[in-house]
Amino acid sequence: MIAQLHRCRAIVSRTLRAAGRERLEAAAAVPAEAEIRRILALWSGARGRSRVPVVAGASLRGARMLSAPVLEAALINLLDNAESAAPGTVAAGSWAGAGR
């Protein structure tokens, strides 16, 4: 049974990786700030909570990013993890080059 479980996990992992590549290949470059705000609104709405506050630094304004289901899923997973670690404290911001 354990061997079959590992086999199933391997199959699912390969399938997900393949699907991620396909979806990423179809990704479009979009304004980063708008896309991040869209995903944050989607995440907030699905959880019945108020919108996540966003502080957009100058580096985010005018920047572009890929819009793809795999990237949306990754950001939503990150938000879920942040909410689990510190409920009610999720906020989003961009800071680039701040002393780095």
N, C-alpha and C positions, 0 to 999 in steps of 0.2 A: 504494500500500500504506500509506503514512504517513497519507494522508487517511482511509482506512478505519479505521486504528487510532484516530485522533482521534475519528471518528464512533462507534466502539464504546465508547471511553472515555466519551464524552458520554452515550450511552444507559445505560451501567452506572451512571454518576454520578446520572443522573435517577432511575433505578430504586431505587438505594440511598437517595437522599433521600426518595423517596415512601414506601419501606418504613419508614424511620426515623420519619417523621411518624405513620404508622399505628400502629407499635408504641408510640410515646410517648403517643399518645392513649389507649391501653389501659393505661397505666402506673398502678400503685397506689402510694399513699403507705404506706411501711413504716418501722419503726424503722431509722434510719441505721446505727447501730453493728452491728446484726445483719446488715443487708444487706451492708455493707462486709466484715464477717468472712466471710459466705457466699461472696462473690466472691473474696476472697483465698484461701479454702480451695479453691475450684474451680480457681483459677489454679495454686496450689501442687500440688494433686493431679494435675493434667493434666501437670505438668512433672516429677513424681516427686521433689519436694523437700519439705523440712520446711515446716510452716506459717509464713507470714510473721508476724513479731511485730507486734502492734498495741498502741499506747499511745493509749487513748481519753481525751481531755481532757474536761473538764466540758461544753464546748460540744457535744460529740458525744452525750453521754448525754441521752436524751430527745428528741433531734432526729429529724426524719423526712426521708425522701428518696423520690424516685420509684424504683420498681423496674421497669425496662424492659430488654428485650434490647439496645437501642441504647446505653443507659448502661452496662450490663454489658460490652458489647464495647469501649466507650471506656476503661473502667477496666482491662480486661485488656490492651488495646493500650498503655496508659500503663505498666502493670507490665512488659510485654514490653520496652518501650523502656528502662525503668530497669534491668532485668536485663541488657540488651545493653550499656548504658553502664557498669555497675559490677556485674559478675557476683557473686552471693552476698551482696550487701549490701542487698537490698530489705527495707524495714521500712515500717510504716504508722503514722501518728500524726495527731492533730488538735490544732491550736493556733489559738485564735481570740482576737483582741484583744491578743495579747502585744506590747504597746507600739505597736500600730498605730492 
